[in-house]
């Protein structure tokens, strides 16, 4: 879908009718574009729109470059689909003259939020660079919300892991749930870090591009401020990633402790019943000369020896704190 926004009296208005490049067009948004729509923009603005395969390349030279006076910037954006878990998608921003072109194959809410914000408040819409920094600021705000939500969920997991109560079966089920939750948070945090890193590189390139394009000082200041915000988000995502690894290690450690307790019970039971078994085995032998067989108190004595052989190791283990 091809959508063109025009700057009319300081407001951002969506072009009606058949999309076309006009003098007042400042933002061209390509959402799941058809080959015909891509060709129309390429012919009108005399540039090559990256393909979807080119967007997914990971080399910096393929994501951030200048070509024929246009600046191409691709970043990985974290977004929440209507259904399912948070996902990432590459988004390309192209600055050519005083226009911004965005190429995307998903519908992150940041785009609709920015459009609505432009029509509700005083926003600089004079150039494509001004729209780009405004859009990037909205994306960064959404990314910050994602990271704040991850932090709240990780804090909740931390309290749950170290406050698990109940029997062995109940604790085992809770640990299974915790491991799945930790894995989910780790996956989302990894995506958030990837997104923050990519936007950090994009803003570094944008600072260079704004300097070459001789953008006004207030706009360059906003770009540097956004770059600092992304750097802080990257650091915080890294911190959360480390905490998630700690929670994973702690959960696995507690599972090992629980399993060791179970093995210890079996080991102690084997040691406790080994001496009585030995005594019973001895007096179960069928030798002809066993003087104890003629004693009238031999049977009670054997029972007493077996009881003592079981109780004494148990008391010894208890005193040493092994039970």
N, C-alpha and C positions, 0 to 999 in steps of 0.2 A: 504494500500500500504506500502510495506517495502522498505525503502531506506537506504543504508549503505554508509557512507562517510569514505574515507581512507586518512591518512596523508602521502602524497607522496612529498618528498623534500620540506617540509614546506608549502605545499598548500593542500587545502581540495578538494579532487576529489571524485565524485560520482562513486560508484562501478558499473561496467557494467556487463551485463549478469545476471545469476541467483544469487540473494543476498545470501551471505554466510559470516560468521564471520571469519575474517583473523587476522593475527598478527598486521597489520597496520590499522585495522578498529577502529576508535576512536569515531564515532557517528552513532548510529542506530536510525533512525527516523521511527516511526510507525504512519502512517496517515490512520485513518479508517481501522485498521488492521482486517484481517480475522482470524478466530480461528486457521487456519493452520499456519499463520505467527506468531501469538502469541506463539503457541506451539513450533515453530522452535527457537525463541529467548529464550524461557524458558529452552528448552533442551540444547541449546548451551552455555548459560551463567548461568544456574542453579539458576534461580530466578523465582518468581511468578510475572507476569505482572498484575497490578491492572485492575479490570474490570471497565466498564464505570460507573456502579452504585457505586463502591467504590471511583471513582474519585469525585463524586458529594457529598460525605459525608462532613459535615461541621466541624466535630470534628478535633481539631489540631492533636490529636494522630493518626487519620486516614489519615491525609494529610502529616504529617512530621514524619517519623520514620526510624529506621535502622533495617535491617533484613538480617542476614547471610552475614554481611560485606558490604552490599549494602545500599545506602542512597536513600530513596524515598521522593520526594518533589513534592507536588501538589499545584498549584496556579490557581486563576481565571484570565484569560487573556481577556482584552477588545480588540475587533478587529472590523473592518469595512467590512461586507460582500460586495460582488459585487452589490447586490441589497438589499435595506432595511436599517433599522436603525442600529447603532452600537449595537453589542451584546457581550455577554461574553461566554466563554467556559473554562472548566477545562483542564489544561495541566499538565502532570506528567513528571518530570525529575528524572531519576534514574542514580546515579553514582555507578558503579561497577568496581573496579580496575581502569584502565586507560581509561575506555570507558564511554560514555554518551548515555543513551537511553531516547528518548522523545516519549511520547504517547499522541496523540491528535486526536480530531474528528472534526477539522475545519482547515482552511488554512489561519491563520493570515499572513499578509505580512512581519512581523518581521522575520520569518524564511527564506523566500526567500531573503530578504534584507541582512541578516547575511551571507548567503551562497555567495552572490555576493560580499559582502565586504571582505570576506576571500580571494577571488581570485584577489582582486584589491589592497590590502595593506598588509603590514607586520602584521601578526596576530599570536598570540601564539596558536598553534594547537597541542602541544605536548601531551596533556592529555585531558580526558573528562571534568575535572574540568575547564581547560582553555577554552574549547569550551563552557561550560555552562555559565561561567561568561561573555564571549563575547556575547552569545545569550541573556542573561539577560540584558546586557547593551543596546542591540538593542531594546528589548521589552520595557525597561524603556524610551528610546528615543521616541518610538512610543506613549507610554502613555503620555509623556510630550507634544507631539504634539496634542493629543486629548484634554488635559486639556487646552492648549493654545487656541485651536479653540473654546472650550466651553467658555473661558473667553472673547474672542472677540465677540461671539454671545450674551453673557449675557450683555456686555457693550452696544451693539447695542440695545438690548431690553430695557435697562435702559433709554437710550436717547429717544426711541420711546414712552415709557409709559408716561414719564413726558412732552412730547411735542405734545401730541395728540390735533389736531385742528378739527374744523368742527362742524356740528350740532349734535343733540342728536342721530339721527339714525346712522349717520356716526361714531360717537364715540362708539356707542354700538357695531357696527360690528368690529371696531378696537379692542375693549376690548375682544371680543370673540377670535379674532386671537391671541391676546397677551396671553390670558390664555392658549391656546393650545401650543403656543411656549414656555411659561414658564414651562408647564408640560413636554414637550419634553426635555428641557434642564435639568430639575430636574431629569428626568429618566436617562439621559446619565451621569450626574454628580454622581448620586448614583452608577452607574455601575463603573465609574472611581474610586470612593472611595473604592468600594469593591475590585477592582483589585489591587489598590495600597496597601491596607491593607494586602491582601493575599501575595503579593510579599514581603512586609516588613517582614512578619513572615517567609517566605521562606528564605530570605537572612539572617535573624537571625540564622536560623537553618543551613544554608550553612556556616556561619562563624564558628559555632561549628564543623561541619563536616570537613571543611578545616583544622581546628586545629588538629582534631583527625587523619586526613590523612597525617598530616605534609606536607601540600602543601607549596610551596616556598613563601617567604615573599611578593614579588611583587603581586602575585595572591591574597593573603589574604588581601593586601591593596586595591586591586581593588574591592573585595567583600564588604569591609567596606565602601568604597566610594559609591558603588552602593546602599548600605543600607541607607546612608545619603541622597542620591538623592531621593530614594523612600519616605523617611520620609518627605522631603520637598514637594514632590508632594502630599502626603497625607494631609499635612497642607493646601496646596493651594486648593485642592479639597474640604476640609472642609470649607474654606473661601468662595468658590464659592457656596457651598450648602447653607450657611447662607445668602449670597446675593440673591440667587434665592428665598429663603423664604421671604426675605424683599420685593422683587419685587412682589411676589404673594400677600403679605399682602397689599402692596401699590395699586396694581391693584384692589383687592377686595374692598379696602377702597374708591377708586375713583368711582367704580361702585355703592357703597352704597351712596356716595355723589350725584351722578347723579340721582339715584332713589329717594333720599330724596328731591332733587330739584323738581322732577316731582310731588311727593306727596305734597310738599309745595304749588305748583301752584294750585292743586285741593283744598287744605285746604283753601287757601286765597280766591279762587273763591267762595267756599261755604260760607265763612264768609262775603264776599262782597255782595253776593246776598241774604243773609239771612234777613237783615233788610228790603229791598224793598219787599221781599216776605211776611214778616210779615205785612207791611203796606197794601199791596194789599189784603191780606187775611182779614184784619180787615174791609176794605171798600167793601169787597165782601160779607159781612154778610147780611142776609135778615131780620134784625130786623125792627119792625115798627117804633120805635122812634130812629132815628139817625139824629140829628139836622144838621150834615154836608151835608146831602143829599139835603137840601134846599138852601144851599149857592150857589151863582152863580159862585164863584171862587173855589169851592171844588175840581173839577177835576184837574185844573192846580196845586192846592196846593198839592194834592196827588202825582201827577207826580213829583213835585219839591221835596217833602219829600223822595220819592223813590230814586231820583238821588242823593240827599245829603246823604242818608243812604248808598249808594254804594260808593260815592267818598270819604267821610270822613274816613272810615276804610282803604281805599287804601292809602290815604295820610299819615295816622298815621303809617301804616306798612312801608311805604317808608321812612319816617323820622327816624324810629327806625332801619332801615337797614335790615329789614327782607325780603325785596324783592331785 
